[in-house]
Amino acid sequence: MKPERLQHLLERASECRLLVVGDVMLDEFVWGRVSRISPEAPVPVVEVVEETSYPGGAANVARNLRPFCAGVELCGLLGEDAAAGRLRGLLEEEGIATGALVAEPGRATILKTRIIARQQQVVRVDREPSNGVSKEILDRACGVVEAALADVDAVIVEDYGKGFLGQEMKNRLVALARAAGKYIAADPNPSNPLDWTGVDLLKPNRSEAFAMAGRRDSGALEHPLKDDALFEVGRGLLEKWSLPAVLVTLGEHGMMLFQRDAEPYHTPTRAREVFDVSGAGDTAIALHTLAVCAGATPAEAAEISNQASGVVVAKLGTATLTAAELREAFLKNG
C-alpha cells in the first residue's frame, strides 16, 4: 500500500466512531523476578517488582481503536466491585466512553491475572462468574446499544465465551444494527456456538474456523494458498451463515480473507519478532473494521489489520499501537 493511500485512510478513520459490544474484563499483570524454587512445592518463587492493569477482552478492542478514531463506545457487563472501578477508570483515561457499560450488583467483574518473570508468563489466574445473563440485563444492554447506534459508523461484536453474548443477544444486536444501517464485524468463540447470520465480517483464527466448520485441523501448510482444507473451511463458513466475508487469522502465516464473489486473498505475516500474542486478535478485528469504515477495500483492510497485528505481537502484555507505528510498519514491510 502506498504511503499516501494509507495516510488518506488514516485521516478518514480519524473521523469515524465505533461501538464495541462483548465480554469486557480487566487484564492484570504482575511483573517479577525468579531466583529460587519454593521449599513448599516445586514451583518458582516470583518476587514482585511491578503491577499493571489494562482493559481486556472487548475492552481491549476498544482500546486498540481509540488512537485511530474520533470516538469509541463500549457495551459489556461488569459488576460493582473494585475490578469494575479500576476498569472504568482505565477506560476513561484513554477516552473510551463507558456510558453503555451495564453494571449488575453482586456480579464479579471478569479479572485475569498474569504473573510474568523473565519476560515469560509463569501462570494465569482467572476470576470470572459462571452465572448467565438475565432478561433484565439483556434488555438493558440492548437499550443502550440502540441509543448508541445513532452516533457510530460500525459495530464490533466480541465474543470471549464468558456468557454475555447468547443467541438472543446476538440476534437483537444484529437486528438493531441492520435497522440503523451499520456495518457489523464479529469475533466468534466456538465454545459459544452461535448462528452468525447477518454480520458483514466474521474473524476467527484458524483453530476457531475449523471448529465452527466441524472439521479437524490436521495442521497448517507452509504456503496457505495451497492449503485446500483451509479453503474448504473458509468457503464453508461463508455459505453456512451467508456471510459477505470471513477473515481467518493464521498466526505465523498471516491472514486469509474469504469473500463470496472473489478469490481468497492471503497477506503473509508482518511480525518480525513475537513476544506475546495476547490481544493480537483484538487488534486484527479493530483495525480491519475501522479500515472498512474509512473506505478501504476488504483486501486493504486485511493488509492494515495484518500490519497492525505484527506490531502488537512484538510487545509484551496486552498491547496497542499508534498511527505512527502503523505507518512505520508499512514503510519497513511494504
Sequence and secondary structure as in RCSB ss.txt:
>XXXX:A:sequence
MKPERLQHLLERASECRLLVVGDVMLDEFVWGRVSRISPEAPVPVVEVVEETSYPGGAANVARNLRPFCAGVELC
GLLGEDAAAGRLRGLLEEEGIATGALVAEPGRATILKTRIIARQQQVVRVDREPSNGVSKEILDRACGVVEAALA
DVDAVIVEDYGKGFLGQEMKNRLVALARAAGKYIAADPNPSNPLDWTGVDLLKPNRSEAFAMAGRRDSGALEHPL
KDDALFEVGRGLLEKWSLPAVLVTLGEHGMMLFQRDAEPYHTPTRAREVFDVSGAGDTAIALHTLAVCAGATPAE
AAEISNQASGVVVAKLGTATLTAAELREAFLKNG
>XXXX:A:secstr
  HHHHHHHHHHHTT EEEEEE EEEEEEEEEEEEEE SSSSSEEEEEEEEEEEEEEHHHHHHHHTTTSSEEEEE
 EE SSHHHHHHHHHHHHTT B TT EE TT    EEEEEEETTEEEEEEEE       HHHHHHHHHHHHHHHT
T SEEEEE  SSSS  HHHHHHHHHHHHHTT EEEEE  TTS    TT SEE  BHHHHHHHTT       SSGG
G HHHHHHHHHHHHHTT SEEEEE GGG EEEEETTEEEEEE    S  S  TTHHHHHHHHHHHHHHTT  HHH
HHHHHHHHHHHHTTSSSS    HHHHHHHHHHH 
